[in-house]
Amino acid sequence: METNKIHKKLNELASTAISGNDISSSVLYVSALAIAFAGQYAWITLLIVSLVLFLFRKIYGEVVGALPLNGGAYNALLNTTSKGMASFAATLTLLSYMATAVISANEAIHYLHHLIPAMPIIISTIVLLAFFAVLTIGGITESSKVAIGIFIFHLSSLFILASFIFYFLLQNGSSMFIENWNAPVTNGSISNAIFLGFAASMLGVSGFESSANFVEEQQKGVFPKTLRNMWAIVSIINPLMAVLALALFAIPVLQSSEFQNTLLIEMGHYVGGKWVATLIAVDAFLVLSGAVLTSFVGVSGLLERMTLDRIMPQFFLKKSSRGSSYRIILMFFFLSVSVLLITNGDVKLLAGVYTISFLSVMALFGIGNILLKVKRKSLPRPEVASWLSIFIAISAVVIALIGNITMKTEGDAPSNLVVFLDYFIPSIIFVAFMLNRTLILKFLLNAMHTIFDPVRSLVLKMDKKIIKTIDKINSQEFVFFTKGDNIATLNKVMLYIIKNEHTKKIKIVLAHGKDEVIPPNLPMEIEFLGKEYPEITIEFLIIEGQFSPKLIKELSKKWKIPINFMFIGSPSDKFPYKIEELGGVRLII
């Protein structure tokens, strides 16, 4: 039963809610952004965006229908080009999700800050990111319930706001819209205003690619419906809110910084008072939070697919008991928090990353569709995008991409492209390393051999020479003349040899006359010492004759052992010879 829970597929509402929260949250900023660049033509630019998105419905439908696997643009390019090209798209998608999570979480807290001014922005943003990380670890089914609640509340809030505005306009007329329409263009020519407005308005489609990244979690036939639903939502609410804003306020007011950040709240306050403004503030917090959830769900599906393809470390494949890739989610959480802290909460710095990343991903998805048509003709697909629609869609995205790259930033702020490259370059270097890690490791191995092989050869030669020298030193034999000493005395001899001499062999010699008796236990005692001291070879020799200086010299010459390497115990006063007569024999006991 637990397994069925883990693999339960998402229905149309749940899938639409997860993706729709991201794309529909754009209404909070895209209308104001379009008006800032296009003025009275903002709603036209938003309708053009809607047309582009309509074309992408077919593109996404064909690609994902033919290859219904998680990964979006990465999956499309992986199955039509090289792993490197697919990884390039995946890196852009990952950056897009990262920027979406950080910006959405931070903006959500800013909206809540309107209601609770004492709330600390940075800490609260981290708490919000942590909440959705934990929620995603709990499983996509559990996450979808929260997403559905946010999605329904968001659409209801927008409906209430629009109702209040229509009622207000019925009571007071819409002369302001006519005045704005006839106002002079603030951005040069009409065509330039529409161009810049379109480039900025393409921010409103961010999130459209999310559904493709978790398509495997959706029920059969749900994916194209999520595309249709997302398209319908942004096609209605974004242009509509731009028109209603132009009907309520003059363009200079709408282009002010205050209205840029909280346009819908200002509209709600103007037509319905504080409680409508509060409703929109709460809605903004919730739907932007939903966009954070979308990022966690989308990145989980994308990185899991990349890990299965061995682009990411296999460490990330570990799943929780609920079937979620918790290590991927935790990694993404820590990455998002680090970006938040690096930017110190000034998430406008991430605008370039956000915009360039997702527009590039959309363009690559279109390219993936072209390659799918050319290289995978026989692959069955539920729907087909026409060549003309693909060409127009890619061209429109490229135009928007150029507009955002060349767009001037405020004051001394770095350009969108510079900020994007700051994040993209380290990310693509890491992915390039993972793709070519065997080649890099082989190069590293060859470099190490080039540097260290001569040293290793020298070390081996020195090693052999030193061992040879040690063996030569240890090859020197020593002699101990015993009188038939007991094992305790012989043990002292062995201890002395080990402690003071470099040798591996000793001769223990017993010299005796014809009538003298050999101690019966001596051979066994010496054999026992040989077992106790295996590092030294003990040779026991019995030599007939009396111990004397003459015998010492004869044995020294015969065995080629210098007399100073021959030992005896301390002699008694009955010893017939003086020490100096023995030729240098050493006393060791």
C-alpha positions as CSV (number, residue, x, y, z in Angstrom):
1,M,0.0,0.0,0.0
2,E,2.9,2.4,0.8
3,T,4.3,1.8,-2.8
4,N,1.0,2.9,-4.3
5,K,1.1,6.1,-2.3
6,I,4.5,6.9,-3.5
7,H,3.7,6.5,-7.2
8,K,0.3,8.2,-7.1
9,K,0.0,10.4,-10.2
10,L,-1.2,14.0,-10.3
11,N,-4.5,14.9,-11.9
12,E,-5.2,17.9,-14.1
13,L,-6.0,20.3,-11.2
14,A,-2.9,19.3,-9.1
15,S,-0.5,19.5,-12.1
16,T,-2.0,22.9,-13.2
17,A,-1.8,24.3,-9.7
18,I,1.9,23.4,-9.3
19,S,2.9,25.0,-12.6
20,G,0.2,27.6,-12.6
21,N,1.2,29.2,-9.3
22,D,4.5,30.1,-10.9
23,I,3.3,31.4,-14.1
24,S,0.1,33.1,-12.7
25,S,2.2,34.9,-10.0
26,S,3.6,37.0,-12.8
27,V,0.4,39.1,-12.7
28,L,1.8,40.7,-9.5
29,Y,4.7,42.3,-11.4
30,V,4.5,41.9,-15.2
31,S,1.7,44.4,-15.8
32,A,3.6,47.1,-14.0
33,L,6.8,46.1,-15.8
34,A,5.1,46.2,-19.2
35,I,3.6,49.6,-18.5
36,A,7.1,50.9,-17.3
37,F,8.5,50.1,-20.8
38,A,5.5,50.2,-23.2
39,G,3.2,52.7,-21.4
40,Q,-0.3,52.6,-22.9
41,Y,0.7,49.7,-25.2
42,A,1.5,47.4,-22.3
43,W,-1.7,45.3,-22.8
44,I,-0.7,44.9,-26.5
45,T,2.7,43.5,-25.6
46,L,1.1,41.1,-23.1
47,L,-1.3,39.9,-25.9
48,I,1.8,39.3,-28.1
49,V,3.3,37.3,-25.3
50,S,0.1,35.3,-25.2
51,L,0.3,34.6,-28.9
52,V,3.9,33.4,-28.5
53,L,2.9,31.2,-25.6
54,F,0.1,29.7,-27.8
55,L,2.7,28.7,-30.3
56,F,4.8,27.1,-27.5
57,R,1.8,25.0,-26.5
58,K,2.2,22.9,-29.6
59,I,6.0,22.8,-29.3
60,Y,5.9,21.6,-25.7
61,G,3.1,19.2,-26.6
62,E,4.9,17.6,-29.5
63,V,8.3,17.2,-27.7
64,V,7.0,16.0,-24.3
65,G,4.3,13.9,-26.0
66,A,7.0,12.1,-28.0
67,L,9.4,11.9,-25.0
68,P,7.2,11.9,-21.9
69,L,10.1,12.0,-19.4
70,N,11.1,14.4,-16.7
71,G,13.7,17.0,-17.6
72,G,12.0,19.4,-20.1
73,A,14.5,21.0,-22.5
74,Y,17.2,18.7,-21.1
75,N,15.2,15.6,-22.0
76,A,14.4,16.9,-25.5
77,L,18.0,17.7,-26.3
78,L,19.4,14.6,-24.7
79,N,17.3,12.4,-27.1
80,T,18.1,14.5,-30.2
81,T,21.7,15.8,-29.7
82,S,24.6,15.3,-27.3
83,K,24.7,15.0,-23.6
84,G,26.8,18.2,-23.5
85,M,24.1,20.2,-25.3
86,A,21.4,18.8,-23.0
87,S,23.4,19.6,-20.0
88,F,23.8,23.2,-21.2
89,A,20.0,23.4,-21.3
90,A,19.7,21.7,-17.9
91,T,22.2,24.3,-16.3
92,L,20.0,27.1,-17.6
93,T,16.9,25.5,-16.2
94,L,18.6,25.0,-12.9
95,L,19.6,28.6,-12.7
96,S,16.1,29.6,-13.7
97,Y,14.6,27.6,-10.8
98,M,17.2,28.9,-8.4
99,A,16.4,32.5,-9.3
100,T,12.7,31.8,-9.2
101,A,12.8,30.3,-5.8
102,V,14.9,33.1,-4.3
103,I,13.1,35.9,-5.9
104,S,9.6,34.5,-5.3
105,A,10.4,33.7,-1.6
106,N,11.9,37.1,-1.0
107,E,9.0,39.0,-2.8
108,A,6.4,36.9,-0.9
109,I,8.0,38.0,2.4
110,H,8.0,41.6,1.2
111,Y,4.3,41.4,0.6
112,L,3.7,39.9,4.0
113,H,5.9,42.6,5.4
114,H,3.3,45.1,4.4
115,L,0.9,43.4,6.9
116,I,3.6,42.6,9.5
117,P,6.2,45.4,9.4
118,A,8.3,43.9,12.3
119,M,9.0,40.8,10.3
120,P,12.7,40.3,9.5
121,I,13.1,39.9,5.7
122,I,16.1,37.6,5.3
123,I,15.3,35.2,8.2
124,S,11.7,34.9,7.1
125,T,12.7,34.2,3.5
126,I,15.0,31.4,4.7
127,V,12.2,30.0,6.9
128,L,9.8,30.1,3.9
129,L,12.4,28.3,1.7
130,A,12.9,25.7,4.4
131,F,9.2,25.1,4.7
132,F,8.8,24.3,1.1
133,A,11.9,22.1,1.1
134,V,10.4,20.0,3.9
135,L,7.0,20.0,2.2
136,T,8.6,18.7,-1.1
137,I,10.5,16.0,0.8
138,G,7.2,14.9,2.2
139,G,6.2,13.9,-1.4
140,I,4.7,15.5,-4.5
141,T,1.2,14.4,-3.6
142,E,1.3,16.2,-0.3
143,S,2.9,19.3,-2.1
144,S,0.1,19.3,-4.7
145,K,-2.6,19.8,-2.0
146,V,-0.9,23.0,-0.8
147,A,-0.5,24.1,-4.4
148,I,-4.2,23.6,-5.2
149,G,-5.2,25.6,-2.2
150,I,-2.9,28.5,-3.1
151,F,-4.0,28.3,-6.8
152,I,-7.7,28.5,-6.1
153,F,-7.3,31.3,-3.5
154,H,-5.2,33.2,-6.1
155,L,-7.7,33.0,-8.9
156,S,-10.5,33.9,-6.4
157,S,-8.6,36.9,-5.2
158,L,-8.0,38.2,-8.7
159,F,-11.7,37.6,-9.5
160,I,-12.7,39.7,-6.5
161,L,-10.2,42.5,-7.4
162,A,-11.4,42.6,-11.0
163,S,-15.1,42.7,-9.8
164,F,-14.4,45.7,-7.6
165,I,-12.5,47.4,-10.5
166,F,-15.3,46.8,-13.0
167,Y,-17.9,48.1,-10.4
168,F,-15.7,51.2,-9.8
169,L,-15.4,51.9,-13.6
170,L,-19.1,51.5,-14.1
171,Q,-19.7,54.1,-11.4
172,N,-16.9,56.5,-12.4
173,G,-16.3,55.8,-16.1
174,S,-13.1,54.9,-17.9
175,S,-11.9,58.3,-19.2
176,M,-8.4,57.7,-17.7
177,F,-7.8,54.9,-20.2
178,I,-8.6,57.3,-23.1
179,E,-6.2,59.9,-21.6
180,N,-3.4,57.4,-21.2
181,W,-4.0,56.0,-24.7
182,N,-3.6,59.5,-26.2
183,A,-0.6,60.4,-24.0
184,P,2.9,60.8,-25.7
185,V,5.1,57.7,-25.9
186,T,7.7,57.8,-23.1
187,N,10.1,55.3,-24.8
188,G,10.8,57.0,-28.1
189,S,8.8,55.5,-31.0
190,I,5.8,53.2,-30.6
191,S,7.7,50.3,-32.1
192,N,10.6,50.8,-29.6
193,A,8.1,51.0,-26.7
194,I,6.4,47.8,-27.9
195,F,9.8,46.0,-28.4
196,L,11.0,46.9,-24.9
197,G,7.6,46.2,-23.4
198,F,7.5,42.7,-25.1
199,A,11.0,41.9,-23.9
200,A,10.0,42.8,-20.3
201,S,6.6,41.1,-20.6
202,M,8.1,37.7,-21.5
203,L,8.8,37.5,-17.8
204,G,5.2,36.7,-17.5
205,V,5.6,33.2,-19.1
206,S,8.2,32.1,-16.6
207,G,7.0,28.8,-15.2
208,F,5.5,27.6,-18.5
209,E,8.4,25.1,-18.7
210,S,7.8,23.7,-15.2
211,S,5.2,21.1,-16.1
212,A,7.6,19.4,-18.5
213,N,10.0,18.8,-15.7
214,F,7.7,16.6,-13.7
215,V,5.6,15.1,-16.5
216,E,6.3,11.5,-15.2
217,E,4.4,12.4,-12.0
218,Q,1.3,13.3,-14.0
219,Q,-1.6,11.1,-15.1
220,K,-1.8,10.1,-18.7
221,G,-3.1,13.0,-20.9
222,V,-2.8,15.6,-18.2
223,F,0.3,17.4,-19.5
224,P,-1.2,19.1,-22.6
225,K,-4.1,20.2,-20.4
226,T,-1.7,21.9,-18.0
227,L,-0.3,23.8,-21.0
228,R,-3.7,24.9,-22.2
229,N,-4.7,26.0,-18.7
230,M,-1.5,28.0,-18.1
231,W,-1.9,29.7,-21.4
232,A,-5.5,30.6,-20.8
233,I,-4.7,32.0,-17.3
234,V,-1.8,34.4,-18.5
235,S,-3.7,35.3,-21.7
236,I,-6.6,36.6,-19.6
237,I,-5.3,38.0,-16.3
238,N,-2.1,39.7,-17.5
239,P,-3.5,41.8,-20.3
240,L,-6.7,42.4,-18.3
241,M,-4.8,43.8,-15.3
242,A,-2.7,46.0,-17.5
243,V,-5.9,47.5,-19.1
244,L,-7.6,47.9,-15.7
245,A,-4.5,49.6,-14.3
246,L,-4.4,52.0,-17.3
247,A,-8.1,52.7,-16.6
248,L,-7.5,53.6,-13.0
249,F,-4.2,55.6,-12.9
250,A,-2.2,57.9,-15.1
251,I,0.9,56.4,-16.8
252,P,3.4,58.5,-14.7
253,V,1.8,57.2,-11.5
254,L,2.0,53.6,-12.8
255,Q,5.6,54.0,-13.7
256,S,6.6,55.2,-10.3
257,S,8.7,52.9,-8.1
258,E,6.0,52.5,-5.5
259,F,3.5,51.2,-8.0
260,Q,6.1,49.0,-9.7
261,N,6.5,46.9,-6.6
262,T,2.9,46.7,-5.4
263,L,0.6,47.6,-8.4
264,L,-2.2,45.2,-7.6
265,I,-2.3,46.2,-3.9
266,E,-2.6,49.9,-4.9
267,M,-5.4,49.0,-7.3
268,G,-7.2,47.0,-4.7
269,H,-6.9,49.8,-2.1
270,Y,-8.1,52.4,-4.6
271,V,-11.3,50.6,-5.6
272,G,-12.1,48.6,-2.5
273,G,-10.3,50.0,0.5
274,K,-7.9,48.4,3.0
275,W,-9.5,45.0,3.2
276,V,-9.2,44.4,-0.6
277,A,-5.6,45.6,-0.4
278,T,-5.0,43.2,2.5
279,L,-6.6,40.3,0.5
280,I,-4.2,41.0,-2.5
281,A,-1.2,41.2,-0.1
282,V,-2.1,37.8,1.4
283,D,-2.7,36.4,-2.1
284,A,0.6,37.7,-3.3
285,F,2.4,36.1,-0.4
286,L,0.6,32.8,-1.0
287,V,1.0,32.6,-4.8
288,L,4.6,33.7,-4.7
289,S,5.1,31.0,-2.1
290,G,3.5,28.6,-4.6
291,A,6.1,29.6,-7.2
292,V,8.7,28.6,-4.6
293,L,7.0,25.2,-4.4
294,T,7.0,24.9,-8.2
295,S,10.8,25.5,-8.2
296,F,11.4,22.7,-5.7
297,V,9.2,20.2,-7.5
298,G,10.6,21.1,-11.0
299,V,14.2,21.0,-9.9
300,S,13.7,17.7,-8.1
301,G,12.4,16.1,-11.4
302,L,15.2,17.7,-13.5
303,L,18.1,16.8,-11.3
304,E,16.9,13.3,-10.6
305,R,16.9,12.7,-14.3
306,M,20.4,14.2,-14.7
307,T,21.6,12.0,-11.8
308,L,20.2,8.9,-13.5
309,D,22.1,9.9,-16.6
310,R,25.3,10.2,-14.4
311,I,25.7,13.9,-15.0
312,M,25.2,14.6,-11.3
313,P,26.8,12.6,-8.6
314,Q,25.0,9.3,-7.8
315,F,24.8,10.5,-4.2
316,F,21.7,12.4,-5.1
317,L,19.7,9.3,-6.1
318,K,18.9,8.4,-2.4
319,K,15.1,8.6,-1.8
320,S,13.1,9.1,1.3
321,S,10.4,6.6,2.5
322,R,7.9,8.8,0.6
323,G,9.8,8.5,-2.7
324,S,11.2,12.0,-2.8
325,S,14.8,12.8,-3.8
326,Y,15.5,14.5,-0.5
327,R,19.2,15.0,-1.1
328,I,18.5,17.0,-4.3
329,I,15.9,19.1,-2.4
330,L,18.3,19.8,0.5
331,M,21.1,20.7,-2.0
332,F,18.8,23.1,-3.8
333,F,17.6,24.6,-0.5
334,F,21.2,25.3,0.6
335,L,22.1,26.7,-2.8
336,S,19.1,29.1,-2.7
337,V,19.9,30.2,0.8
338,S,23.5,30.9,-0.1
339,V,22.4,33.0,-3.1
340,L,20.0,34.9,-0.9
341,L,22.8,35.7,1.6
342,I,25.3,36.5,-1.1
343,T,22.9,39.1,-2.6
344,N,22.0,40.2,0.9
345,G,18.3,40.1,0.0
346,D,18.8,42.4,-3.0
347,V,17.2,40.0,-5.4
348,K,17.0,42.5,-8.3
349,L,20.6,41.3,-8.9
350,L,19.1,38.0,-9.9
351,A,16.8,39.5,-12.5
352,G,19.3,38.9,-15.3
353,V,19.8,35.2,-14.2
354,Y,16.0,34.8,-14.0
355,T,15.2,36.3,-17.4
356,I,18.0,35.1,-19.6
357,S,17.9,31.6,-18.1
358,F,14.2,30.8,-18.8
359,L,14.1,32.6,-22.1
360,S,17.2,30.5,-23.2
361,V,15.5,27.4,-22.0
362,M,12.4,28.2,-24.1
363,A,14.5,28.8,-27.2
364,L,16.3,25.5,-26.6
365,F,13.0,23.7,-26.3
366,G,12.1,25.1,-29.7
367,I,15.4,23.9,-31.1
368,G,14.8,20.5,-29.5
369,N,11.5,20.3,-31.4
370,I,13.2,21.0,-34.7
371,L,15.8,18.3,-34.0
372,L,13.0,15.9,-33.0
373,K,11.4,16.4,-36.3
374,V,14.6,16.0,-38.3
375,K,16.3,13.1,-36.3
376,R,13.3,11.3,-34.8
377,K,10.7,11.4,-37.6
378,S,9.3,7.9,-36.8
379,L,8.8,8.6,-33.1
380,P,5.0,8.7,-32.4
381,R,3.6,11.9,-31.0
382,P,0.1,13.0,-30.0
383,E,0.3,16.5,-31.7
384,V,2.6,18.2,-34.2
385,A,3.8,21.9,-34.2
386,S,4.1,23.4,-37.7
387,W,7.5,24.6,-39.0
388,L,6.2,28.1,-39.3
389,S,4.9,28.2,-35.7
390,I,8.3,26.9,-34.4
391,F,10.2,29.5,-36.4
392,I,8.0,32.4,-35.2
393,A,8.1,31.1,-31.5
394,I,11.9,30.8,-31.5
395,S,12.3,34.2,-33.2
396,A,10.1,35.9,-30.7
397,V,12.0,34.4,-27.7
398,V,15.3,35.4,-29.3
399,I,14.0,39.0,-29.7
400,A,12.9,39.0,-26.1
401,L,16.3,37.6,-25.1
402,I,18.2,40.3,-27.0
403,G,15.9,43.0,-25.5
404,N,16.6,41.8,-21.9
405,I,20.4,41.5,-22.6
406,T,20.6,45.0,-24.0
407,M,18.1,46.5,-21.5
408,K,19.6,49.3,-19.4
409,T,19.7,48.7,-15.6
410,E,19.2,51.3,-12.9
411,G,22.1,53.4,-11.7
412,D,25.4,51.5,-11.4
413,A,23.8,48.1,-11.3
414,P,25.6,45.5,-13.5
415,S,23.9,44.5,-16.7
416,N,21.6,41.5,-16.9
417,L,24.2,39.6,-18.9
418,V,27.0,40.2,-16.4
419,V,24.9,39.0,-13.5
420,F,23.8,36.0,-15.5
421,L,27.4,35.0,-16.4
422,D,28.5,35.3,-12.8
423,Y,26.2,32.4,-11.9
424,F,26.2,30.5,-15.2
425,I,30.0,30.1,-15.7
426,P,30.6,28.3,-12.3
427,S,27.6,26.1,-12.9
428,I,28.5,25.1,-16.4
429,I,32.1,24.4,-15.4
430,F,30.9,22.0,-12.7
431,V,28.6,20.3,-15.3
432,A,31.4,20.2,-17.8
433,F,33.6,18.5,-15.2
434,M,31.0,15.9,-14.5
435,L,30.5,15.2,-18.2
436,N,34.3,14.8,-18.9
437,R,35.4,13.6,-15.5
438,T,37.0,10.4,-16.8
439,L,39.0,12.4,-19.4
440,I,40.0,14.9,-16.7
441,L,41.0,12.2,-14.3
442,K,43.0,10.5,-17.0
443,F,44.8,13.8,-17.7
444,L,45.4,14.2,-14.0
445,L,46.8,10.7,-13.8
446,N,49.1,11.3,-16.8
447,A,50.3,14.6,-15.3
448,M,51.0,12.8,-12.0
449,H,53.0,10.1,-13.8
450,T,54.9,12.7,-15.8
451,I,55.9,14.6,-12.6
452,F,56.3,11.7,-10.2
453,D,57.5,8.7,-12.3
454,P,61.1,10.0,-12.4
455,V,60.9,10.6,-8.6
456,R,59.4,7.2,-8.1
457,S,62.1,5.6,-10.2
458,L,64.8,7.4,-8.1
459,V,63.0,6.3,-4.9
460,L,62.9,2.7,-6.1
461,K,66.6,2.7,-7.0
462,M,67.5,4.3,-3.6
463,D,65.1,1.8,-1.9
464,K,67.0,-1.1,-3.5
465,K,70.4,0.3,-2.7
466,I,69.4,1.0,0.9
467,I,67.9,-2.5,1.3
468,K,71.1,-4.0,-0.2
469,T,73.2,-2.0,2.2
470,I,71.1,-3.1,5.1
471,D,71.3,-6.7,4.0
472,K,75.0,-6.4,3.7
473,I,75.3,-4.9,7.2
474,N,73.0,-7.6,8.6
475,S,74.9,-10.3,6.7
476,Q,77.8,-10.0,9.2
477,E,77.9,-13.1,11.4
478,F,78.7,-13.1,15.1
479,V,80.0,-15.8,17.3
480,F,79.4,-16.6,21.0
481,F,81.6,-19.1,22.8
482,T,79.4,-20.8,25.4
483,K,80.6,-22.9,28.3
484,G,77.4,-24.8,28.3
485,D,75.5,-21.8,29.8
486,N,71.9,-22.2,30.9
487,I,69.1,-20.7,28.8
488,A,68.8,-17.6,31.0
489,T,72.4,-16.7,30.1
490,L,72.0,-17.5,26.5
491,N,68.8,-15.3,26.4
492,K,70.9,-12.4,27.7
493,V,73.3,-13.0,24.9
494,M,70.4,-12.8,22.3
495,L,69.0,-9.6,23.9
496,Y,72.5,-8.0,23.7
497,I,72.9,-9.0,20.1
498,I,69.4,-7.6,19.1
499,K,70.0,-4.4,21.0
500,N,73.5,-3.6,20.0
501,E,74.5,-5.3,16.8
502,H,73.2,-5.4,13.2
503,T,73.0,-9.0,12.2
504,K,70.7,-11.8,11.2
505,K,72.9,-14.7,12.1
506,I,74.9,-15.9,15.1
507,K,77.0,-19.0,15.7
508,I,76.9,-20.4,19.2
509,V,80.0,-22.5,19.7
510,L,80.8,-25.0,22.4
511,A,84.5,-26.1,22.5
512,H,85.2,-29.2,24.6
513,G,87.8,-31.7,25.2
514,K,87.5,-35.5,24.5
515,D,86.6,-36.3,28.1
516,E,84.2,-33.4,28.7
517,V,80.5,-34.0,28.7
518,I,78.2,-31.9,26.5
519,P,75.3,-30.5,28.6
520,P,72.3,-32.6,27.5
521,N,69.7,-29.7,27.5
522,L,71.9,-27.2,25.5
523,P,70.7,-28.2,22.0
524,M,67.0,-28.0,23.0
525,E,67.6,-24.6,24.8
526,I,69.2,-23.2,21.7
527,E,66.4,-24.5,19.5
528,F,63.9,-22.8,21.8
529,L,65.8,-19.5,21.5
530,G,65.6,-19.9,17.7
531,K,61.8,-20.0,17.9
532,E,61.8,-17.0,20.4
533,Y,64.0,-14.9,18.1
534,P,63.0,-15.9,14.6
535,E,64.6,-12.7,13.1
536,I,68.0,-14.1,13.9
537,T,69.3,-17.5,12.6
538,I,71.0,-19.4,15.3
539,E,73.6,-22.0,14.3
540,F,74.8,-24.3,17.1
541,L,78.3,-25.8,16.6
542,I,80.2,-28.3,18.8
543,I,84.0,-28.1,18.2
544,E,86.4,-30.6,19.6
545,G,89.3,-28.9,21.3
546,Q,90.1,-26.5,24.1
547,F,89.0,-22.9,24.0
548,S,92.2,-20.9,23.4
549,P,93.6,-17.9,21.5
550,K,94.8,-20.4,18.8
551,L,91.3,-21.8,18.3
552,I,89.8,-18.3,18.1
553,K,92.3,-17.3,15.4
554,E,91.7,-20.5,13.4
555,L,87.9,-20.1,13.5
556,S,88.1,-16.4,12.6
557,K,90.2,-17.3,9.6
558,K,88.1,-20.2,8.6
559,W,84.7,-18.4,8.9
560,K,86.1,-15.0,7.8
561,I,84.6,-13.4,10.9
562,P,86.8,-10.7,12.6
563,I,87.7,-11.6,16.2
564,N,86.0,-8.4,17.5
565,F,82.7,-10.0,16.4
566,M,83.3,-12.9,18.7
567,F,81.9,-12.8,22.2
568,I,82.4,-14.7,25.5
569,G,81.0,-14.4,29.0
570,S,83.1,-12.9,31.7
571,P,85.8,-15.5,32.7
572,S,86.5,-16.5,36.3
573,D,89.8,-16.2,38.1
574,K,90.6,-19.8,37.0
575,F,90.5,-18.9,33.3
576,P,94.0,-19.8,31.9
577,Y,94.4,-16.9,29.6
578,K,94.5,-13.1,29.9
579,I,91.9,-11.1,28.1
580,E,94.5,-9.4,25.9
581,E,95.7,-12.8,24.7
582,L,92.4,-13.6,23.1
583,G,93.0,-11.1,20.2
584,G,90.1,-8.8,20.8
585,V,87.2,-11.1,21.8
586,R,84.4,-9.0,23.5
587,L,82.9,-9.7,26.9
588,I,79.1,-9.2,26.8
589,I,77.9,-11.0,30.0
